[in-house]
Amino acid sequence: MRIGIDCEHHRARREFCAYGHVEVQGNDLLASVIDADAYQAIDALVQRLDRMLWRWSTAMRRSRADDDIRAHALAL
């Protein structure tokens, strides 16, 4: 997992860009958030990555549970 924050100056104000990269099985999870406050950008990034990880984990559980093992006959 990599998390970073950059400060960009646009005219008279600053913007903070928080970005995160989480390596998981399959496609990696990438997220970025731009905000005027660094702490709010980090909080929004954590919430976004948390939501992405939750969706990824439920998708992985759903793909593993496609078939009901009780439906298969026991081969002896």
MOGI-V371205 format. One record per backbone hydrogen bond with DSSP energy under -0.5 kcal/mol. NH is the residue of the N-H (numbers start at 1). CO is the residue of the C=O. Records with the same first field share a line. If there is no record, write none. Layout:
# MOGI-V371205
NH->CO + CO
This chain:
# MOGI-V371205
2->21
4->19
6->17
8->6 + 15
10->8 + 13
11->9
13->10
15->8
16->35
17->6
18->16 + 33
19->4
20->31
21->2
22->29
23->21
24->22
29->22
30->28
31->20
33->18
35->16
41->37
42->38
43->39
44->40
45->41
46->42
47->43
48->44
49->45
50->46
51->47
52->48
53->49
54->50
55->51
56->52
57->53
58->54
59->55
60->56
61->57
62->58
63->59
64->60
65->61
66->63
69->67
71->68
72->69
75->73
76->74
